[in-house]
Amino acid sequence: MKLEDIISRVEDLPTPDPVVNKIISTASDPEASAKDLANVVKLDPSLASRILRLVNSAYYGLPRKITLINEAVMILGFRTVRNMALSVFTYDSILSRKHRKHLDYFQLWKHFVGVAVGSELLAQMTGYPNKEELFIAGLLHDMGKIALDYVFPEVFEAAVKLTSSLKISFCKAEEKLQIPEHAAVGMKLLQSWNLPEVIFLTCGGHHSPEDFSESLYSDVISMVHIADFLINLLKYGDSFSYEKPVVEPFALNTLGIRPKFLVRYSERLKEKLSTVQDFLNIGQEAVK
């Protein structure tokens, strides 16, 4: 099986609906106003309701309840609202697979959220200016696994069974089964969604940051790699990878991170993860 075999079946792959696509493009348009973005979100009342639920979650800790999408855009910004829309879409993409009851897709979604939160927190702690990009890069880092499951579910299932029985990483299972790396699949998928380059390149490099050492985004790729490592170490959710996680020295050196920092980061991440319940359960609309 080749990468092209998966990408060629694009009609089977998860793709943002027209409203989410419009949110992505509007959020990237320097000429767009807050009203423009709010009007796009309102085109899908269910999506708008779920976004408001996230806006008012403990994760953002706003001092008062926000009831209008216009307010949400003004207070949290374009990128954060875009991230919320993509979070809802990603949740639906993953949990639509839950009919395959022997695989726990909620735990995979939990892993996605954990890496998103960990990436954004690491951006804050290292002074990276665009923490919102880190959130969505972390959230979407493993979308290649979802793409593989959509197109070749029996192959995905075989890979998961192999990781479990041999206690190996998902990457090693891919090697043994001679299937495309999920990171490469995910990178192609996110590129087709017209997301910023930093997001799809991070997806492609999150397991091998040193391979992207010449990239403008090597620091972002390194942050998502470290967040992924720590979330796996904490056993927060399930990435369907059962080998002891290892962090690449290149990623630590790129960011100038030392062991004491990792300990402090780990403690803060545990605190932050206690605030994400609404992200974990965005399958229901906000209660009006």
Secondary structure, 3 states (H helix, E strand, C coil): CCHHHHHCCHHHCCCCCHHHHHHHHHHCCCCCCHHHHHHHHCCCHHHHHHHHHHHCCCCCCCCCCCCCHHHHHHHHCHHHHHHHHHHHHHHHHHHCCCCCCCCCHHHHHHHHHHHHHHHHHHHHHHCCCCHHHHHHHHHCCCHHHHHHHHHCHHHHHHHHHHHHHHCCCHHHHHHHHCCCCHHHHHHHHHHHCCCCHHHHHHHHHCCCHHHHCCCCCHHHHHHHHHHHHHHHHCCCCCCCCCCCCCCCHHHHHHHCCCHHHHHHHHHHHHHHHCCCHHHHCCCCCCCC
